[in-house]
Amino acid sequence: MASRMGLIWCLVIVVALLKCATAQTQIASVEYEVGDSLGWAVPPNTSYYSTWASTKTFYLGDSFLFNWTGNQNVVPVPKPYYDNCTKGYMTMYVSSGVIFTPPSTGTFYYICNIGDNCERGQKVAITILPAVGSPTSSASSLRADAFFAVLSTAVIPFLTLV
């Protein structure tokens, strides 16, 4: 009887630990308006959007709203097109309110290819990091290691007694 009570308490602890680990790894996605109050427009200087992006940390699952008025567009491009403001990339969005949610980690590049807008600084590179708690996150790995250590030392001995 005592060994069964011990087993029950161990299972309660394991369930509680699992619930805590799950709660810690849940991430709330954030929707960013690119450029904040400026929106997506020809900026006051060519470093405006790189400065904007460098003040934030973006995670997998975040989305990016490109809002503009007037003659603008947003084009996701490969890095060489971004670096050189190369026009002619096929995918193009010409209506305001475009939302991008990058599908993976890495750096994503966007330009406006109307006139000389890109050359004047209307381009942004957005670097996406793994979501906290994802399998590639070191914090998650530590929690998983700790969880399995508790599981193996607390539950396994009781299972052999039953």
N, C-alpha and C positions, 0 to 999 in steps of 0.2 A: 504494500500500500504506500509506504514512504517513497519507494522508487517511482511509483506512478505520479505521486504529487510533485516530486522533483522534475519528472519529465514534463508534466503540465506547465510548471513554472518556467522551465527552459523554453518551451514552445511559446509561451506568452512573451518572454523576453525577446526571442528571435523575431516574432511577429512585430513587436514594438520597434526593434532595431531596423527591420526591413521597412516599416512605415516611415521612420525617421530618415533613412537613406533615400527613399523615394521622394520625400518632401524636399530634401536638400537638393536634389538633382532637377527639380522642375524649374524651367526657365520661362519668364514672361518675355515674349517677343516685343520688340519696340518698332514702331513705325516712325522713321525720321523724314522730315521734310528737308530735302536737299537744299542747302543754302539758308536754312532757317527762314528769317523774315524776308530775305532777299528773294527766296525761291530760286527757280532755275532761270537765270537771266545773264546777260553780259555783265560780269562783275566789275566793281570799281578798280580792281587790279588783277593781274594775271595769277596771283597766288591765293586768291580768295577761297576757292573751293578746296585746294590742298590744305590750307589752314583750317577750314571748316572741318574737313575729314580728320585732321590730325588731333583735334580737340575731343574726339569721341572714340569709343571702342565699340566696334560692331561685331555681333555674334551671329552664328548660323541661326536662321529663323527670323532675323530682323528684316524689315522691308523699307523701301526707299521711295518716297513720293516725289516725283518731279512735277512741280506746279509752275506754270508760266502764263503770261499773257503776251499777245503779239506774235510776231514772226519768229518762232523758236521751234526746236524739236529736240529729241533726245535719241541718241543712237548708241547702243552697246557695241563696243568695238574691241578688237585685239590690241595689245599694248603698242605695237608699232604704229597703228593708226592713231592711237591716243597721243603718243610721243610726237608725231609729225602732223597732227591735225589733218590726217588723210581723209578725204571725202570719198564717197562712192561705195561705202559698205552697205549691203543690201537691206538689213533690218532697220526700219525707221519708224518712229512714232511721232506723229505730227499734231496730236491733240493733247491738251494739258491734262494733268491728273493721272499720269502714267505711274504705276506702282511696280517696282521690281523687287522680287524676293530672291536673292541669289540662292541657287540650288546646292551650293557646296562652299567649303572654305576656299580662301584664295583671294586674289585681287581682281576686281571687276572694273572695267574702264568704260566711261560714258562721255560722249561729246555732243555738242550741237554742231551740225555740219551746214548750217545756213550762213552764207556770206563768210565773213572773217570772225564769227563769234568764237570759234574754238581758239584761234590765234590770240584773241583778246582775253582768253581765260575761261571761257564757258566749257569746261571739261573737269571731270572729277574721277579720281581713282578711289575705290572703296575696298578696303581690306577686311575680309570676313574671317573671324577666329572661330574655333570650335565652341559650341555652347558649353557653358560650365556644367559639368556632370555628364557630358557625352563620353563615349568610350575612349576618345582621344584626349580627354582632359586628364591631367595628372591628379587633380583633386578627386575626381571620380575613382581613379584607380586606387588611391589611398583608402577611400571609404570602402571600396569593394574588398580590398585586402583585409582591412580591419574586420569587416563583416564576416568574411569566411574564417578568419582566425577565431572569432567569438563562436561562430557556428561549430567549428571543429572541436573546440575545447569544451564547450558547454553542452552540446546536444549529442554528439557521437558517443561519449561514454555512457550516457543514459540509455541510448538505443541498444547497447550491448547488454544492459541489465534486464531489459524487458523480455 
